[in-house]
Amino acid sequence: MENDKKSVDFFLGAVGPGGFRGYFEQLGAEPGIQLYLIKSGPGCGKSTMMRRIAQKAGDPVERIHCSSDPDSLDGVILPRPFAAVLDATAPHTLDPAYPGAAEEVVSLYHTMDTKQLKANRAEIIALFRRCKCLQGRAARYISSAAELLADSRRTAAGAADMEKARAYANRLALRYLPRRGGEGRESIRLLSAVTPQGHKVFRDTIPALADTLVVFHDEYGACSSLLMETLRRLGLERGYHVVTCPCPLSEGKIDHLFLPELRLAFLTSNSWHPMEFPDQKNIHCTRFEAKDRLRCRKKRLRFNRRAAADLLAQASAMQCEAKASHDELEAFYGAAVDFSAVDAAAAALNAKLGL
């Protein structure tokens, strides 16, 4: 992905209605990629190692952030060589499917003083369990919010002319997606997630990857979801690399699409992630809706939005508590790590990456 020396940041997993949902395995299925899977404990230098790799690699590089702590990295994706260095520990545990051929394990377990960790076994286990419990509570709040938002989406869909929306998507494809032949390929990334910092959106990634921005303004997501599904399919059929950004709150719903070869993005704008960029093309999805049919459900739709916002705020609060416990875990592990040994492992990995 070319980014003109701008920051390209994504999530590759997030707590959603069903708990943590990650797309790390989908990354490993991208043609030609080599994975380096870091195994260690919290606070043992994984994020720092990946941040330094990103700095050494320069641009373009993708930084994959942790949704439980957006200031920390879960991975770095390099274009040349096409490789990803990933935190392969829970909740996104990864093990090699094709050891050596497609993945290598970078173990940092030898850098830990296990005798010191065993001396604090009870506290460490209690903190791990507390983190898991709090993330479970966050997921339940997110699940409840997602149900309300899905109700609003179904309500809006019932008042929309979906065939008109599909025909419009086909016309957009004729304008923006000229046929080029060849086989398209797809990458899955998350542009936003519910985090301890609230609903975080990596807005700087958008101008880094695209100059042409087509923005669908759709509060409820019914029409924009259909438009995105159609454009995704047509982009792949016409031979493009499509970066698909699913909605973290709704299974199967697409929020955004990037086509890096065209420097083109299709974006969804609503109260959760408003999109405002210079020279963007705005398409208001109310053009596909029967406004009078939605007007009589206005009170219910307003209630759903407000209640969902309160629930997501509670989810973020639970994640903040989980992060506090995770910070305590990092203190235990950080005190038991030989960071000079971590640096030596990082240097060996850098050599493999040609850095």
C-alpha positions in Angstrom: 0.0 0.0 0.0 1.5 3.3 -1.0 1.0 6.1 1.5 3.2 9.0 0.4 5.1 8.9 3.7 1.9 9.4 5.7 0.8 7.3 8.6 -1.2 4.2 7.7 -2.8 2.8 10.9 -5.4 0.1 11.3 -6.7 -2.4 13.8 -6.8 -6.0 12.9 -9.1 -7.1 15.7 -11.5 -5.6 18.2 -14.0 -6.6 20.9 -17.3 -6.9 19.2 -20.8 -8.3 20.0 -19.5 -11.9 20.2 -16.3 -11.1 22.1 -12.9 -10.5 20.4 -13.0 -10.8 16.6 -9.7 -10.8 14.8 -8.6 -10.9 11.2 -5.0 -12.1 11.7 -5.6 -15.4 10.0 -6.9 -13.5 6.9 -3.7 -11.5 6.8 -1.7 -14.7 6.8 -3.7 -15.9 3.7 -2.7 -12.9 1.6 -0.6 -14.2 -1.3 3.2 -14.1 -0.8 3.2 -12.7 2.8 5.7 -14.1 5.4 4.6 -13.9 9.0 6.9 -13.5 12.0 4.9 -14.5 15.2 6.2 -13.0 18.4 5.5 -15.1 21.5 6.0 -13.6 24.9 4.1 -12.1 27.9 2.6 -8.6 28.5 5.1 -5.8 29.0 7.9 -7.9 27.5 8.9 -5.6 24.7 6.8 -6.9 21.8 5.2 -3.5 20.9 8.5 -1.6 21.3 10.2 -4.1 19.0 7.5 -3.6 16.3 7.5 0.1 16.7 11.3 0.2 16.1 10.8 -2.1 13.0 8.3 0.4 11.6 10.7 3.2 12.2 13.6 1.4 10.5 11.5 0.3 7.6 10.3 3.8 6.9 7.4 4.3 4.5 5.2 2.8 3.3 4.4 0.6 6.3 1.2 -0.3 8.1 0.9 -0.1 11.8 -1.6 -2.5 13.4 -2.8 -1.2 16.7 -4.2 -3.0 19.8 -7.8 -2.1 20.3 -7.4 -2.7 24.0 -4.7 -0.1 24.1 -4.5 1.9 20.8 -1.1 3.4 21.9 0.4 -0.1 21.7 1.1 -2.1 18.5 -0.2 -5.6 17.6 1.7 -5.7 14.4 3.6 -4.1 11.5 3.1 -5.0 7.9 6.0 -4.3 5.5 5.6 -4.1 1.7 9.2 -5.1 0.8 9.8 -7.8 1.7 6.0 -8.5 2.0 6.0 -9.5 5.6 4.1 -9.0 8.9 5.5 -9.0 12.4 2.6 -9.9 14.7 1.9 -10.2 18.4 0.8 -13.9 18.3 -0.5 -14.1 21.9 -4.0 -14.0 23.3 -6.6 -12.9 22.4 -5.2 -13.3 18.9 -3.1 -16.4 19.4 -1.5 -17.5 16.2 0.5 -20.7 15.5 2.3 -21.6 12.3 0.2 -23.5 9.7 3.2 -23.9 7.4 6.2 -23.6 9.8 9.2 -22.1 8.2 7.7 -21.8 4.8 5.1 -19.1 5.5 5.6 -18.4 9.2 8.4 -18.2 11.8 7.9 -18.0 15.5 10.0 -15.4 17.3 10.0 -16.6 20.9 10.9 -14.3 23.7 10.2 -16.7 26.5 13.9 -17.2 27.1 14.1 -13.6 28.1 11.8 -14.0 31.1 12.9 -15.0 34.6 10.3 -17.7 35.2 11.4 -18.1 38.8 10.4 -14.5 39.6 7.1 -14.9 37.7 6.2 -18.1 39.6 6.8 -16.2 42.9 4.0 -13.9 41.8 1.8 -16.7 40.3 -1.4 -16.0 42.3 -1.4 -12.2 41.6 -0.6 -12.8 37.9 -3.4 -15.4 37.4 -5.9 -13.1 39.2 -5.0 -10.2 37.0 -5.3 -12.3 33.8 -8.8 -13.5 34.9 -9.9 -10.0 35.8 -8.9 -8.7 32.4 -10.8 -11.5 30.7 -13.9 -10.8 32.9 -13.9 -7.1 32.2 -13.4 -7.6 28.4 -16.4 -10.0 28.6 -18.5 -7.3 30.2 -17.4 -4.8 27.5 -18.4 -7.3 24.9 -21.9 -7.7 26.4 -22.4 -3.9 26.4 -21.2 -3.8 22.8 -23.6 -6.7 21.9 -26.5 -4.8 23.4 -25.6 -1.6 21.5 -25.2 -3.6 18.3 -28.7 -5.0 18.7 -30.1 -1.5 18.9 -28.1 -0.3 15.9 -29.2 -3.4 13.9 -32.9 -2.6 14.8 -32.4 0.9 13.4 -30.7 -0.5 10.3 -33.6 -2.9 9.7 -36.1 -0.1 10.2 -34.3 2.1 7.7 -34.0 -0.8 5.2 -37.8 -1.2 5.3 -38.1 2.4 4.2 -35.5 2.2 1.4 -35.5 1.4 -2.3 -32.7 -1.1 -2.3 -32.9 -1.7 -6.1 -32.4 2.0 -6.7 -29.3 1.9 -4.4 -27.9 -1.2 -6.2 -28.4 0.4 -9.6 -26.6 3.6 -8.3 -23.7 1.4 -7.0 -23.3 -0.1 -10.5 -23.2 3.4 -12.0 -20.5 4.4 -9.5 -18.5 1.4 -10.5 -18.7 2.4 -14.2 -17.3 5.8 -13.2 -14.7 4.9 -10.7 -13.7 1.3 -11.4 -12.7 0.8 -15.0 -12.1 -2.8 -16.0 -8.5 -3.8 -15.9 -8.5 -7.6 -16.1 -6.6 -9.9 -13.9 -7.6 -11.3 -10.6 -8.5 -9.0 -7.7 -7.4 -9.6 -4.2 -8.8 -8.6 -0.8 -7.2 -7.4 2.4 -9.2 -7.0 5.6 -8.5 -4.2 8.0 -10.5 -2.3 10.7 -10.4 1.5 10.4 -12.2 1.9 13.8 -13.0 0.1 17.0 -14.5 0.6 20.4 -11.4 1.1 22.7 -10.6 2.4 26.2 -10.2 5.8 24.4 -13.8 5.6 23.1 -14.8 4.9 19.5 -11.4 5.5 17.8 -11.1 6.1 14.1 -7.8 6.3 12.3 -8.7 9.3 10.1 -5.1 10.0 9.0 -5.1 6.7 7.2 -7.7 7.9 4.7 -5.7 10.7 3.0 -2.6 8.5 3.3 -4.2 5.8 1.0 -6.6 7.9 -1.1 -6.9 11.1 -3.0 -10.4 10.5 -4.3 -13.0 10.1 -1.5 -16.6 9.1 -2.1 -18.5 9.5 1.1 -21.9 7.9 1.8 -23.8 9.8 4.5 -26.0 7.2 6.1 -26.9 7.3 9.8 -28.4 3.9 9.9 -26.2 2.0 7.5 -28.9 0.2 5.5 -28.2 1.7 2.1 -24.5 2.3 2.5 -24.0 -1.4 3.4 -25.6 -2.5 0.1 -23.6 0.1 -1.8 -20.3 -1.1 -0.2 -21.1 -4.8 -0.8 -21.8 -4.1 -4.5 -18.7 -2.0 -4.9 -16.5 -4.5 -3.1 -17.7 -7.3 -5.4 -17.2 -5.2 -8.6 -13.8 -4.0 -7.5 -12.6 -7.6 -7.0 -14.2 -8.7 -10.3 -12.4 -6.0 -12.2 -9.0 -7.0 -10.9 -8.3 -4.5 -8.1 -6.7 -4.8 -4.7 -9.6 -4.0 -2.3 -9.0 -3.2 1.3 -12.3 -4.0 3.0 -13.0 -2.4 6.4 -15.8 -4.2 8.2 -18.0 -2.6 10.8 -16.7 -3.8 14.2 -20.2 -3.7 15.6 -22.0 -5.7 12.9 -21.2 -9.0 11.4 -21.0 -8.9 7.6 -21.5 -5.1 7.3 -18.8 -3.1 5.5 -18.0 0.5 6.6 -15.3 1.5 4.2 -13.4 0.4 1.1 -10.0 1.4 -0.1 -8.6 0.7 -3.6 -4.9 1.8 -3.2 -4.0 1.3 -6.9 -6.6 3.9 -7.8 -5.9 6.1 -4.7 -9.7 5.8 -4.1 -11.8 5.3 -1.0 -15.5 4.7 -0.5 -16.4 5.8 3.1 -19.4 5.7 5.3 -20.2 8.8 7.4 -22.5 8.9 10.4 -22.6 10.1 13.9 -20.2 7.3 15.0 -17.5 8.2 12.4 -18.3 11.5 10.6 -16.2 12.0 7.5 -15.1 15.5 6.5 -12.3 15.9 4.1 -11.5 18.6 1.4 -13.0 17.9 -2.0 -14.8 14.7 -1.0 -17.8 13.7 -3.1 -20.9 13.5 -0.8 -23.7 11.1 -1.5 -26.6 11.3 0.9 -28.4 8.0 1.3 -31.6 9.7 2.2 -32.1 9.9 -1.6 -32.9 6.1 -1.5 -35.3 6.4 1.5 -39.0 7.2 1.9 -38.6 10.0 4.4 -42.3 9.9 5.5 -42.0 6.2 6.5 -38.9 7.0 8.6 -40.4 10.1 10.1 -43.1 8.1 12.1 -40.3 6.0 13.6 -38.1 9.0 14.5 -38.6 8.7 18.3 -37.6 5.0 18.2 -34.5 5.7 16.1 -33.5 8.5 18.3 -33.8 6.3 21.4 -31.8 3.5 19.8 -28.9 5.9 18.9 -28.8 7.5 22.4 -29.1 4.1 24.2 -26.4 2.6 22.0 -24.1 5.6 22.7 -24.5 5.0 26.5 -23.8 1.3 26.1 -20.7 1.9 24.1 -19.5 4.4 26.7 -19.9 1.7 29.3 -18.0 -0.7 27.1 -15.1 1.7 26.9 -15.2 2.2 30.7 -14.9 -1.6 31.1 -12.0 -1.6 28.7 -10.3 1.1 30.7 -10.6 -1.1 33.9 -9.2 -4.0 31.9 -6.3 -1.9 30.7 -5.5 -0.9 34.3 -5.3 -4.6 35.2 -3.2 -5.2 32.1 -0.8 -2.4 33.2 -0.4 -4.2 36.5 0.4 -7.4 34.6 3.0 -5.6 32.5 4.7 -4.4 35.7 5.1 -8.0 36.9 6.4 -9.2 33.6 8.5 -6.1 32.8 10.4 -6.6 36.1 11.2 -10.2 35.1 12.5 -9.6 31.6 16.1 -9.3 30.4 15.6 -6.5 27.8 19.1 -6.9 26.5 18.1 -10.4 25.4 15.0 -8.9 23.8 17.2 -6.4 21.9 19.3 -9.3 20.7 16.2 -11.1 19.4 15.0 -7.9 17.8 18.4 -7.5 16.0 18.2 -11.0 14.6 14.7 -10.4 13.4 15.8 -7.1 11.8 18.5 -8.9 9.9 16.0 -11.4 8.5 13.8 -8.4 7.3 16.8 -6.8 5.8 16.6 -3.7 8.1 
